[in-house]
Amino acid sequence: MARSPISVSKFRNAFIGWWVVWAILHGLLIYSYGFPSDISATDSFVTNSILLGAYWMVNNILRFYLPNKDRYWYLLFLSIFLALLVTALSNALLSFIFKGSLHSVYLLFLSNSFWLRLGIGFLLIGCMTIICVLWYTQGEDQENRQRKEDAQKLSKEAELYKLRQQLQPHFLFNSLNSISALIGTQPEQARKMIYQLSDFLRATLRKEEEQWVKMEEELQILELYLDIEKVRFGHRLSAIIEKDESCLQMNLPPMLLQPVMENAIKFGLYDTTDAVTIYMSVFKENGYLKVVVKNPFDLETSSPRQGTGFGLSSIKRRLYLLFARNDLLETEVADHIFTTTIKIPQG
């Protein structure tokens, strides 16, 4: 149910002030025709009290039923009907109050001014009707916009949640395959990897419902991930993370660094048997929290693969959903080095 304009204090005070001024002007107009002040005040009070009742009817009718744009003729007939009703009731009540020969001049004036009163009543009720229509139409449009925004927000949150859920199985399957391969030949390493995987999943689940985390917490989760990957690849994998201490308390979406590092390992290690070092730097620049990851990249051996990996595409989509920008993730290949740059707006 829409809120009545009278329920808003500013509107209510303005309406009361306007109505008092109009009632005073009404009384002065009657008084200017030579009638006593008591008759003028009574005429104004009775007529405008009934007009208030008409406003109450208009307000409640439009509060519960707002006609469509192609049915605004309904408002015209409503205003005419209420103006006739108000004029007839006020004339009848004033005639009853001032009946008798002592007030014959006023009663004649009351009868002769019927059409003038009807016209003024129609204008006043019409103005009140238009104000109510504008008020309730604006309220309805605002509710529709709010519902649309809520639906879009729920849809965005659902997509973000789906993207986060897709990342873990992608990494989990790789880890389980590695554990399976190590069980027969290196059971101790397999056991160690299981413990590390358990710690990693426990840490990520704690952050699953959060939209933002501190960089310090994200780096801790990344270290758990790297410990698992180092068990998988042994001496072939090393990672160097350089971080500006002032960035540790900055915010970023959870599980953002792990897919970037996973993508770097995928394209840096899968096509070579050599040892590979992956570099990550975290720093602040021009109001952004920036993360730059560099890994070896052989264009000839990696060209058959499409795109830059699921992890990067999911990150780009997440950043767009959060910031409505497509320029927050950039990739570059130069001198057999694949560089991924992520910018997280701060503040």
C-alpha positions in Angstrom: 0.0 0.0 0.0 1.4 3.4 -1.0 2.1 6.0 1.7 -0.3 9.0 1.8 1.2 12.4 1.2 -0.3 13.6 4.4 1.9 11.1 6.3 4.9 13.2 5.3 5.3 16.0 7.8 6.6 18.6 5.3 3.8 18.0 2.9 1.2 17.9 5.7 2.4 21.2 7.1 2.4 22.8 3.7 -1.1 21.5 3.0 -2.5 22.7 6.4 -0.9 26.1 5.8 -2.3 26.4 2.3 -5.8 25.3 3.5 -5.8 27.9 6.4 -4.8 30.7 4.0 -7.5 29.6 1.5 -10.2 29.5 4.3 -9.3 33.0 5.4 -9.4 34.3 1.8 -12.8 32.6 1.4 -14.2 34.3 4.5 -12.8 37.7 3.5 -14.4 37.3 0.0 -17.8 36.7 1.6 -17.2 39.6 4.0 -16.3 41.9 1.1 -19.9 41.5 -0.2 -21.2 43.2 3.0 -22.1 40.1 5.0 -21.3 40.0 8.8 -18.1 38.3 10.0 -20.0 35.5 11.7 -21.8 34.6 8.4 -18.5 34.9 6.4 -16.6 32.7 8.9 -19.4 30.1 9.0 -19.6 30.0 5.2 -15.9 29.5 4.9 -15.7 26.9 7.7 -18.6 24.7 6.4 -17.6 24.9 2.8 -13.9 24.1 3.4 -14.7 21.4 5.9 -16.7 19.6 3.3 -13.9 20.2 0.8 -11.5 18.5 3.2 -13.8 15.5 3.2 -13.7 15.5 -0.6 -9.9 15.6 -0.4 -9.9 12.7 2.0 -12.1 10.7 -0.5 -9.8 11.5 -3.4 -6.7 10.6 -1.5 -8.0 7.3 -0.4 -9.5 6.4 -3.8 -6.2 7.0 -5.5 -4.2 5.4 -2.7 -5.9 2.1 -3.4 -6.8 2.5 -7.1 -4.5 4.5 -9.5 -6.0 4.5 -13.0 -3.9 3.7 -16.0 -2.8 6.6 -18.3 -5.5 5.7 -20.9 -8.2 6.0 -18.1 -7.4 9.5 -16.8 -10.9 10.6 -17.9 -12.0 8.8 -14.8 -10.3 11.6 -12.7 -12.2 14.3 -14.6 -15.5 12.7 -13.8 -14.4 12.1 -10.2 -13.6 15.8 -9.8 -16.9 16.9 -11.3 -18.9 14.5 -9.2 -17.2 15.5 -6.0 -17.4 19.2 -6.8 -21.2 18.8 -7.3 -21.5 16.9 -4.1 -19.5 19.4 -2.1 -21.4 22.4 -3.5 -24.8 20.8 -3.0 -23.9 19.7 0.6 -22.4 23.0 1.6 -25.3 25.0 0.2 -27.9 22.7 1.9 -26.1 22.9 5.2 -25.6 26.7 5.1 -29.3 27.1 4.1 -30.3 25.0 7.1 -28.0 27.0 9.4 -29.2 30.4 8.2 -32.8 29.7 7.4 -35.4 32.3 8.1 -36.2 35.8 6.9 -33.3 37.4 8.9 -30.8 35.9 6.5 -32.9 36.1 3.3 -30.3 38.3 1.5 -27.5 35.8 2.3 -29.7 32.9 1.2 -30.3 34.6 -2.1 -26.6 35.2 -2.5 -25.9 31.5 -1.6 -28.4 30.4 -4.3 -27.1 32.8 -7.0 -23.4 31.8 -6.3 -24.1 28.1 -6.8 -22.3 27.9 -10.2 -19.4 30.0 -9.0 -18.9 27.8 -6.0 -19.2 24.7 -8.2 -16.4 26.1 -10.5 -14.1 27.0 -7.6 -14.8 23.6 -6.0 -14.0 21.8 -9.2 -10.7 23.7 -9.6 -9.7 22.9 -6.0 -10.7 19.2 -6.1 -9.0 18.9 -9.6 -5.8 20.4 -8.2 -5.9 18.0 -5.2 -6.6 15.1 -7.6 -3.6 16.0 -9.8 -1.3 16.3 -6.8 -2.4 12.9 -5.5 -1.9 11.3 -8.9 1.6 12.7 -9.2 2.4 11.6 -5.7 1.2 8.0 -6.0 2.6 7.7 -9.6 6.0 8.8 -8.4 5.7 6.4 -5.4 4.7 3.5 -7.7 7.6 4.2 -10.1 10.0 4.4 -7.2 8.8 1.0 -5.9 9.1 -0.5 -9.4 12.7 0.9 -9.7 13.5 -0.5 -6.2 12.1 -4.0 -7.1 14.1 -3.9 -10.4 17.3 -2.9 -8.5 16.7 -5.6 -5.9 16.2 -8.2 -8.7 19.4 -7.1 -10.5 21.3 -7.2 -7.2 20.1 -10.7 -6.4 21.0 -11.8 -9.9 24.4 -10.2 -9.6 25.0 -11.9 -6.2 23.9 -15.2 -7.6 26.3 -14.9 -10.5 29.1 -13.9 -8.3 28.4 -16.8 -6.0 28.3 -19.2 -9.0 31.6 -17.9 -10.2 33.2 -18.4 -6.8 31.7 -21.9 -6.6 33.1 -22.8 -10.0 36.7 -21.9 -9.0 37.0 -24.4 -6.1 36.1 -27.6 -8.0 38.4 -26.5 -10.8 41.3 -26.4 -8.4 40.1 -29.3 -6.2 40.0 -31.8 -9.1 43.6 -31.0 -10.0 44.7 -31.4 -6.4 42.9 -34.7 -6.0 44.5 -36.0 -9.2 47.9 -35.1 -7.9 47.2 -36.7 -4.5 46.1 -39.9 -6.4 49.4 -39.9 -8.3 51.5 -39.4 -5.2 49.8 -42.1 -3.0 51.6 -44.9 -4.7 55.1 -43.4 -5.1 55.3 -40.8 -2.3 52.7 -41.5 0.4 54.2 -39.0 2.8 53.9 -36.2 0.2 50.3 -37.3 -0.5 49.5 -37.1 3.2 51.1 -33.7 3.5 49.1 -32.5 0.5 45.9 -33.7 2.0 46.5 -31.7 5.1 47.4 -28.6 3.1 44.3 -29.0 0.9 42.2 -29.3 4.1 43.7 -26.1 5.5 43.1 -24.3 2.2 39.5 -25.4 1.8 38.8 -24.5 5.5 40.2 -21.0 4.9 38.3 -20.4 1.7 35.0 -21.6 3.2 35.3 -19.1 6.0 35.6 -16.3 3.4 32.9 -17.7 1.1 30.1 -15.4 2.3 32.2 -12.3 2.4 32.2 -9.8 -0.5 35.4 -8.1 0.6 38.6 -9.3 2.4 41.8 -7.7 3.4 44.8 -8.2 1.2 46.7 -9.7 4.2 44.0 -12.4 4.5 44.0 -13.1 0.8 47.8 -13.5 0.7 47.6 -16.0 3.6 45.1 -18.1 1.5 47.4 -17.8 -1.5 50.3 -19.1 0.5 48.2 -22.2 1.4 47.5 -22.7 -2.3 51.1 -22.3 -3.2 52.1 -24.9 -0.6 49.9 -27.4 -2.3 51.2 -26.6 -5.8 54.8 -26.9 -4.6 54.0 -30.4 -3.4 52.6 -31.2 -6.9 55.5 -29.7 -8.9 58.3 -30.0 -6.4 61.5 -28.0 -7.2 60.1 -27.0 -10.6 57.9 -24.3 -9.0 59.0 -21.3 -7.0 57.0 -18.1 -6.4 58.2 -14.7 -5.3 55.7 -12.3 -3.8 56.6 -8.7 -3.3 54.1 -6.7 -1.3 53.9 -3.1 -0.1 53.1 -3.3 3.6 50.7 -0.3 3.2 48.5 -2.5 1.0 47.9 -5.3 3.5 44.8 -3.6 4.9 43.2 -2.7 1.6 40.1 -4.5 0.4 39.6 -6.8 -2.6 37.1 -9.5 -3.5 37.9 -12.9 -1.9 39.6 -15.7 -3.9 40.9 -13.2 -6.5 44.6 -14.0 -6.3 44.4 -17.8 -6.4 42.9 -18.1 -9.9 45.5 -15.6 -11.2 48.3 -17.7 -9.7 46.7 -20.9 -11.0 46.6 -19.4 -14.5 50.2 -18.4 -14.2 51.2 -22.0 -13.1 49.1 -23.5 -15.9 50.8 -21.5 -18.7 54.2 -21.3 -17.0 54.7 -25.0 -16.1 52.5 -27.2 -18.2 54.5 -26.8 -21.4 58.0 -27.2 -20.0 60.0 -29.5 -17.8 62.3 -26.7 -16.6 62.1 -24.9 -13.2 59.9 -21.9 -13.3 59.6 -18.8 -11.1 56.4 -16.8 -10.9 56.5 -13.2 -9.7 53.7 -11.4 -8.0 53.9 -7.8 -6.9 51.2 -6.0 -4.8 51.2 -2.2 -4.5 49.1 0.9 -4.5 49.0 3.3 -7.5 46.7 6.2 -8.3 44.0 5.1 -5.9 44.1 1.5 -7.0 45.3 -1.6 -5.3 47.3 -3.3 -8.1 48.3 -6.9 -8.5 50.8 -7.8 -11.2 51.7 -11.5 -11.9 54.4 -12.5 -14.4 55.1 -16.0 -15.6 57.0 -17.6 -18.5 54.9 -18.1 -21.6 55.8 -19.8 -24.8 53.5 -18.6 -27.5 54.2 -21.6 -29.8 53.5 -24.3 -27.3 50.5 -22.5 -25.7 48.8 -21.2 -28.9 46.4 -24.2 -29.3 44.7 -23.3 -26.1 41.8 -20.9 -26.3 41.7 -17.7 -24.3 43.7 -17.0 -21.2 42.0 -19.6 -18.9 38.8 -19.9 -17.0 40.3 -18.2 -13.9 41.0 -14.9 -15.7 37.7 -14.8 -17.5 35.9 -15.4 -14.2 37.9 -12.6 -12.5 37.1 -10.2 -15.4 33.4 -11.0 -15.0 33.5 -10.6 -11.2 35.2 -7.2 -11.5 32.6 -6.1 -14.0 29.7 -7.2 -11.8 31.3 -5.3 -8.8 32.5 -2.2 -10.5 30.7 -2.1 -13.9 34.1 -1.7 -15.6 35.9 -3.9 -18.2 39.3 -2.3 -17.9 40.3 -3.6 -14.4 42.1 -6.7 -15.8 44.7 -6.5 -18.4 47.0 -9.1 -20.0 50.2 -8.7 -22.0 52.7 -11.0 -23.7 56.2 -9.7 -24.3 59.6 -11.5 -24.5 58.1 -14.8 -23.5 56.6 -13.3 -20.3 52.9 -13.3 -19.7 51.8 -10.4 -17.5 48.5 -10.2 -15.7 47.5 -6.8 -14.1 44.5 -6.4 -11.9 43.4 -3.0 -10.5 41.0 -2.8 -7.5 39.5 0.6 -7.0 39.8 1.8 -3.4 37.3 4.2 -1.8 
